[in-house]
Amino acid sequence: MPIVETNGIKLYYEERGSASAQPLLLIMGITASGSVWEPHVAYWEKYFRCIVVDNRGVGKTDKPAGPYTTAQMADDYAGLLDALNLEKVKVVGCSMGSTIAQQLAIRHPQKVNSLVLMCPWARCDNVAKAIFQHIMTCKARFRPEEFSHYIQLLIYSKASWDDEKVAAELAEGRQQAAIGAEPQPLHALEGQAWACITHNALEALSSLTQPALVIGGKEDIFTPVWMAEEVAKAIPKADLYLYEKAGHIFHFEKLEDFNERVKSWLLVH
């Protein structure tokens, strides 16, 4: 298994695509392993050298005691890039991954060529903090399928729930959560949640010189539109695109358009 020792942990990663292509680092969100990128990597690997990672606290990567910080997790990735002898990469970060990507660009600007920030936030308001607190409570008290159900309610739009085929797939996903391999332990989820709560990069984003695409869904109730707009406004060279009738998981709800849109933007930036 490809493992790199970085910043005091063993970090698991995989590579897809041609080694001679432009490197693209993919950073997933809270609770999710790098495997969630599969429907995107299957398309992007034709154009980029995709580097898919399990964050600190999930999957095959170490799960030390928390709390974690987004700065700490960005340093995990800086160590990975050094180990792979990659001087500069394009970065796509989803949700918590977007906050890690922000910190990577802030703390290690020489390593980042451009950024795609999916459903991002630069800081949490009290509502967001309460949601992350509730996620920790649900993880501690719910069965895996119940916890999965709560997360689904946060991230899917009404249009998805009203689609009987999608609703059936969500039900199947809940059942798989009960028997899935490598479940995330409570302490690791709590470590990631605290990183989300304490992330505050709003002032520092103005120093970024890299181009950024900020992208999300207009019906996102987890990280609402104002958060994406605040991030886009703070970054000097940012483009903003928000999907209609899409939630936090807009990148699955609008899969084909998202894959092509991000690919096209990255090839230019």
Number of C-alpha atoms within 10 A of each C-alpha: 7 9 15 20 15 17 16 10 16 18 26 23 19 14 17 17 20 14 11 8 13 17 24 28 23 23 28 25 22 21 20 19 23 21 15 13 18 11 14 19 23 13 15 19 19 14 18 23 21 26 22 23 26 24 30 26 29 25 21 19 20 18 20 15 11 17 15 21 21 26 21 16 22 25 19 23 25 22 17 23 19 14 12 10 9 12 13 19 20 21 27 22 22 25 23 28 27 27 30 31 31 34 24 24 24 21 15 15 17 13 19 23 20 26 25 25 30 28 33 31 29 23 20 17 11 9 11 18 17 13 16 21 15 13 17 20 14 18 20 16 10 13 13 20 18 17 20 22 18 15 16 18 15 17 19 24 22 13 15 17 15 10 11 11 10 15 14 12 12 18 14 12 16 21 16 14 17 15 11 12 9 10 13 18 14 14 18 22 25 25 21 26 26 20 24 27 21 15 21 19 19 16 11 16 20 16 13 18 17 18 18 26 22 24 25 31 28 22 23 22 16 20 24 19 21 12 18 25 21 16 25 25 17 19 22 16 15 19 16 15 16 20 18 12 16 23 31 28 23 26 23 17 20 16 14 13 13 18 18 14 12 16 19 12 14 23 11 7 14
